[in-house]
Amino acid sequence: MQEPKTILPAAVLVSLFKDSLVLPEKEIKSAESEAIAAIASIGKEAIASTPANEVVNEQKTTPTLPLKFLGDHLKKIAVIVNDTEAVYLNETDLGLLSSILNACKLTLADIALINLAQQPLSLHEILETLPSQLVLVFELTGAQLKIKLPTTLYKPIVLGETHILFSASLKSMQGADQTAKVEKSKLWNALKLLFKL
């Protein structure tokens, strides 16, 4: 793995080149050797004393922040939602999700509930951290998950060992009107096939 390159603070650079930046040709090699030795000896101190916002990483890498989720992921099921108003999921939608899980003979301990509104991650990053047999996605598109797969609602997609099921939002399934009943029914039929209920 390549080590990240850092930019030394101006004070360090000035101390390295006190006399002159233009040297006669015979002195260049010895000056280079001295500079390399000086950088090696003070490089670690400079990085440690430089504030974090001054250290520049030339490679754009995704920070490896811990994935935050609700549940224990006991049955290797990830449930991904997009709720901008809650840490994980608002109380009403969480109640409906719990009912759906109970109908599938599951509990919140069996899943990992991940709210992408609070931590924008790709599906790949999620599955790398939490390998799952089933990923249930509410109200998100493939583009939001940074995948190039068809996102037909209620039609499971197989990706390696993982089944992915896209669904309408939990909010659209709230209430007793006909639209909510139809959405719940479509989700239930898909879950029955997946869990062989």
C-alpha positions as CSV (number, residue, x, y, z in Angstrom):
1,M,0.0,0.0,0.0
2,Q,1.4,3.4,-1.0
3,E,1.9,5.8,1.9
4,P,0.0,9.1,1.6
5,K,2.1,12.1,0.5
6,T,2.1,15.1,2.7
7,I,3.0,18.7,2.1
8,L,5.5,20.1,4.6
9,P,4.7,23.3,6.3
10,A,6.5,26.4,4.9
11,A,8.6,26.8,8.1
12,V,10.0,23.3,7.5
13,L,10.8,24.0,3.9
14,V,12.6,27.2,4.7
15,S,14.7,25.5,7.3
16,L,15.7,22.9,4.7
17,F,17.0,25.5,2.2
18,K,18.6,28.2,4.4
19,D,21.4,29.2,2.1
20,S,20.4,29.1,-1.5
21,L,18.1,27.2,-3.8
22,V,20.6,27.5,-6.7
23,L,23.7,25.4,-6.1
24,P,26.8,24.7,-8.3
25,E,26.5,21.3,-10.0
26,K,29.0,19.5,-7.8
27,E,27.2,20.5,-4.6
28,I,23.8,19.4,-5.9
29,K,24.3,15.7,-5.0
30,S,25.5,16.4,-1.5
31,A,22.7,18.9,-1.0
32,E,20.1,16.3,-2.2
33,S,21.5,13.8,0.2
34,E,21.3,16.2,3.1
35,A,17.8,17.3,2.2
36,I,16.6,13.7,2.0
37,A,18.2,12.9,5.4
38,A,16.7,16.1,6.8
39,I,13.2,15.3,5.5
40,A,13.4,11.7,6.8
41,S,14.4,12.9,10.2
42,I,11.9,15.6,10.6
43,G,9.1,14.2,8.4
44,K,7.4,12.4,11.2
45,E,7.7,15.3,13.6
46,A,6.3,17.7,10.9
47,I,3.3,15.4,10.2
48,A,2.6,15.0,13.9
49,S,2.8,18.8,14.6
50,T,0.9,19.8,11.5
51,P,-2.9,20.4,12.1
52,A,-5.1,17.8,10.4
53,N,-6.5,20.4,8.0
54,E,-3.0,21.1,6.6
55,V,-2.1,17.5,5.8
56,V,-3.0,16.9,2.2
57,N,-3.7,13.4,0.8
58,E,-3.2,13.4,-2.9
59,Q,-5.2,10.2,-3.4
60,K,-9.0,10.7,-3.0
61,T,-10.0,7.9,-0.7
62,T,-13.2,7.3,1.1
63,P,-12.8,7.8,4.9
64,T,-13.2,4.5,6.7
65,L,-15.8,5.7,9.2
66,P,-17.6,3.0,11.2
67,L,-20.9,2.1,9.7
68,K,-23.8,3.1,12.0
69,F,-26.7,0.8,12.1
70,L,-29.6,-0.3,14.4
71,G,-29.9,-4.0,15.2
72,D,-27.5,-6.9,15.6
73,H,-27.5,-8.2,12.0
74,L,-28.0,-11.8,13.4
75,K,-29.7,-13.1,10.2
76,K,-27.4,-11.2,7.8
77,I,-30.2,-8.9,6.6
78,A,-29.6,-5.2,5.8
79,V,-32.5,-2.8,5.7
80,I,-31.6,0.5,4.0
81,V,-33.8,3.5,4.4
82,N,-33.5,7.2,3.6
83,D,-35.0,9.2,6.5
84,T,-33.7,12.8,6.7
85,E,-35.6,13.5,9.9
86,A,-34.3,10.6,12.1
87,V,-31.1,9.0,13.2
88,Y,-32.2,5.6,11.9
89,L,-36.0,5.8,11.2
90,N,-38.9,7.8,12.4
91,E,-41.2,6.1,15.0
92,T,-44.2,5.5,12.7
93,D,-42.1,3.9,10.0
94,L,-40.1,1.9,12.6
95,G,-43.4,0.5,13.9
96,L,-44.5,-0.6,10.4
97,L,-41.0,-2.1,9.8
98,S,-41.2,-4.0,13.0
99,S,-44.7,-5.4,12.0
100,I,-43.3,-6.5,8.6
101,L,-40.3,-8.2,10.4
102,N,-42.7,-9.9,12.8
103,A,-44.7,-11.3,9.9
104,C,-41.5,-12.7,8.5
105,K,-40.7,-14.2,12.0
106,L,-37.8,-11.7,12.5
107,T,-37.0,-9.0,15.0
108,L,-34.9,-5.8,14.9
109,A,-32.0,-7.9,16.3
110,D,-32.0,-10.0,13.1
111,I,-31.3,-7.0,10.8
112,A,-29.0,-4.0,10.4
113,L,-31.1,-0.9,9.8
114,I,-29.0,1.7,7.9
115,N,-30.1,5.2,7.2
116,L,-28.3,6.6,4.1
117,A,-29.6,10.1,4.8
118,Q,-27.2,10.2,7.8
119,Q,-24.2,8.4,6.2
120,P,-24.0,8.5,2.4
121,L,-22.5,5.1,1.5
122,S,-22.6,2.9,-1.6
123,L,-24.1,-0.5,-1.5
124,H,-20.6,-1.9,-2.0
125,E,-19.3,-0.1,1.1
126,I,-22.2,-1.4,3.1
127,L,-21.8,-5.0,2.0
128,E,-18.0,-4.8,2.6
129,T,-18.7,-3.9,6.2
130,L,-21.9,-6.0,6.7
131,P,-21.9,-9.0,4.3
132,S,-25.6,-9.7,4.0
133,Q,-27.8,-12.5,2.4
134,L,-30.7,-10.0,1.9
135,V,-30.7,-6.3,1.4
136,L,-34.1,-4.7,1.7
137,V,-34.1,-1.1,0.2
138,F,-36.9,1.4,0.9
139,E,-37.3,4.5,-1.3
140,L,-33.8,4.5,-2.8
141,T,-32.6,4.1,-6.3
142,G,-29.6,2.3,-7.8
143,A,-28.0,5.6,-8.4
144,Q,-28.3,6.6,-4.8
145,L,-26.7,3.3,-3.8
146,K,-24.0,3.8,-6.5
147,I,-24.9,0.6,-8.4
148,K,-25.8,0.0,-12.0
149,L,-28.5,-2.6,-11.5
150,P,-32.2,-2.4,-12.5
151,T,-34.2,-1.3,-9.5
152,T,-37.6,-2.8,-10.3
153,L,-39.8,-2.6,-7.2
154,Y,-40.6,-5.9,-5.5
155,K,-38.5,-8.0,-7.9
156,P,-35.4,-9.5,-6.2
157,I,-32.1,-9.0,-7.8
158,V,-29.3,-11.6,-7.1
159,L,-25.8,-10.1,-6.7
160,G,-23.4,-12.9,-5.9
161,E,-24.7,-14.4,-2.6
162,T,-26.9,-11.4,-1.9
163,H,-30.5,-10.9,-2.8
164,I,-31.5,-7.2,-3.1
165,L,-35.2,-6.2,-2.9
166,F,-36.2,-2.6,-3.8
167,S,-39.5,-1.3,-2.2
168,A,-41.5,1.8,-2.1
169,S,-41.2,3.9,1.0
170,L,-42.5,2.8,4.3
171,K,-44.4,6.1,4.5
172,S,-46.4,5.1,1.3
173,M,-47.6,2.0,3.1
174,Q,-49.0,3.9,6.1
175,G,-52.7,4.2,6.6
176,A,-55.7,2.2,5.4
177,D,-56.2,3.7,2.0
178,Q,-56.1,1.5,-1.1
179,T,-52.7,2.7,-2.3
180,A,-51.1,1.8,1.0
181,K,-52.8,-1.6,1.0
182,V,-51.5,-2.3,-2.5
183,E,-47.9,-1.4,-1.6
184,K,-48.0,-3.5,1.5
185,S,-49.4,-6.4,-0.4
186,K,-46.7,-6.2,-3.1
187,L,-44.0,-6.1,-0.5
188,W,-45.5,-9.0,1.4
189,N,-45.8,-11.2,-1.7
190,A,-42.1,-10.6,-2.5
191,L,-41.0,-11.3,1.1
192,K,-43.1,-14.5,1.2
193,L,-41.1,-15.8,-1.8
194,L,-37.7,-14.7,-0.3
195,F,-38.4,-16.2,3.1
196,K,-40.5,-19.2,1.8
197,L,-43.4,-18.3,4.1
